[in-house]
Amino acid sequence: MRWRSGLVPGVGVLVVATAGAMALAIDQGKPHEAPPAAIASAFGPPAEFREDPSAYRSPLIFHDGRRVRDAADWPARRREILTDWQAILGAWPPLIDRPKVEVLGRHRRENFEQRRVRVEVAQGQTMEGYLLVPDLKGPAPAVLVVFYEPESAIGEGKPGRDFALLLARRGFVALSLGISPFAIRPGQGYPEIQPLSYLAYVAANSYNALSHLPEVDPKRVGVMGHSYGGKWAMFASCLYEKFACGVWSDPGVVFDESRPDVNYWEPWYLGWEPGRTRKRGLLTAEYPRIGAYKTLIESGHDLHELHALMAPRPFLVSGGSEDTPNRWQALHHALAVNRLLGEENRVAMTNRPSHNPTEASNEQIVQFLTMVLKPGGR
């Protein structure tokens, strides 16, 4: 299968960044203070990774070989990158402007109200989850937390993944949603796009739902997740520029076929192909790359291009076993784009030995989100 840049005929909208939208993104993602001491060292690579990032093609080069010269050139190059990825992944259906949010129940917890909700995430599709609303006056920052199921994020599932609970305690509105990736079957009640792109579309509609809640400041909404949820959050924040920031906990921030858990090739992520499937696990001659993943690899693309789409919005990689400090070789390129735009403190990575989140790594996440979404403690 050969690929060429451009829109896919007959499919839905392509999200592009206009100059006005880029200005909005700069405003809504701008940290107004220096990083707190506890995470200051996360905003740059360690000494051994400060040099040549040439393992990845620079996203600051146009298709025709021209280099992006200044900030005025960047929106055009950004459109090229986004067009490339949407053409390969499949363009989204139209977004829902005001998704329905149905409250199914509510009760008090600590310093916030917990609401069981049903959110319209696509035409004819809903997800049930939890909306945690702290006791605050006026619109507050909010974070969409995504995972296999919504209970872990509110402290009623897998330990160490109680992100929504931690954030609600600190004055964030938090919406916890979840779905198993194995449940998403393109063409069987779902759009015929790659599952990870569909999940990003779900997150975009969830942003729209949050943005219309009176308790939420629509300019201060981030998205985060761990592992599979980290992949989901990364694609969501990169492909939908209204998210003010992203936190990606150990998803595998580049393609790495040596790591079984950095498995973007699986059909429930980027390896969906009509009429074909493959045995779960590492790539082999018998079970090779298929679907969009095959096209991305053969076309020379990697996830550092998506990271570039975040600029100038900030993001944090909460790295574990899958995202070790050597991932700075890819993150260098996001730093370069932000430098071109005259911005700093936009790209951060913390590291822990294990894949699972820890109390310390979760505190770093909360500090990052506080810095970005609650400047001056607001």
Order of alpha helices (4+ residues) and beta strands (2+ residues): alpha-alpha-beta-beta-beta-beta-alpha-beta-alpha-beta-alpha-beta-alpha-alpha-beta-alpha-beta-alpha
